[in-house]
Amino acid sequence: TNGSAPAVPSDQYDSLYLSPVTVGSSTLHLDFDTGSSDLWVFSSLQAQSSLVGHDYYMVDPAKEKQGYTWKISYGDGSGASGKVYADKVVVGGVTATAQAVEAATAVSAQFTQDVDTDGLLGLAMSTLNTVKPQQQKTFFDTVLKQLAQPLFAVDLKYHAAGSYDFGFIDKSKYTGAINYVNADTSKGWWGVSATAYSIGNASTSATVSGILDTGTTLLYVDTPIVKAYYAKVKGSKMDNTQGGYVFPCSATLPDFSLTIGGVKQIVPGKHINYSPTSAGNCFGGIQTNDGIGFSILGDIFLKSKYVIHEMGSTPRIGFAQQ
Ligand SMILES: CN(C)c1ccc(C(=O)NN)cc1
């Protein structure tokens, strides 16, 4: 069985995208995350005060995987932990009858205060799953064999609802050719490398290695590239109080591209104006990857493309223009 689920921006800035998922008998709105590998949900195991505003999974003790626990932390310092259940999970009509559902007992403030997000559905490799004593499969790994093709396709949009397709490529969602490159899955992520970047019409050779990550809002690349980009944005500056590069909201932003598999994958300048700041400027969608050690091609990069994640004998990533 193939299927498709919507990906709806959680706010006016596309901070994250939420997709409806049936977990047991509840419908929750989860953040599909190609940068992690746990399916975890807000649950009835948490204090009532943590559940305000959230939909949550009503655990059934009979379905508990006794002695199993999980604990995850994300790049932004947020995290969650809890117990594990085996239950039915349905995404766009694709059913996993005994999926490992990681029910939270505790979540960090970033999640509690984000009342729209009821949990995450990881779509990276199952080798990054945090469940102990036995690592569990992602939803995609669980349903892989029932899909017509061993792939999912990501169609995130700028300030609009997109979709996640499982098992098929939807020709109505892209134009032109799909350009495929081999994925580096050796670290558990959907890894990819670029051989050049461009700012406006000027290209520069460089090696940019990174991961595709639908669960990260912005595009994080090496500092020299970030500096070269904002040098072309009048009035831009690094604002440590805001935590990154900002610029006047009226600024014209040049397009940015990464050359992957010999093809320029373009990010429209418009997408790089992420959101207004509290100080009357606008916050850039391209920021430095200082301290991370690799680039993160998050939603700012992804939302102009249709991106196929194919787990064949050789994992591949396909890029097409929306
Ligand atoms: C706090 N929230 C909603 C987060 C969601 C996702 C992530 C993340 O790094 N995913 N790759 C971090 C935090």
The ligand as a Gaussian input file, in Angstrom:
#p B3LYP/6-31G(d) Opt

LIG

0 1
 C       11.673000      21.525000      19.614000
 N       11.350000      20.872000      18.356000
 C        9.962000      20.966000      17.878000
 C       12.329000      20.254000      17.582000
 C       11.992000      19.470000      16.471000
 C       12.987000      18.862000      15.702000
 C       14.336000      19.053000      16.049000
 C       15.428000      18.489000      15.214000
 O       16.596000      18.817000      15.392000
 N       15.112000      17.613000      14.230000
 N       16.086000      17.134000      13.375000
 C       14.659000      19.827000      17.168000
 C       13.670000      20.407000      17.936000

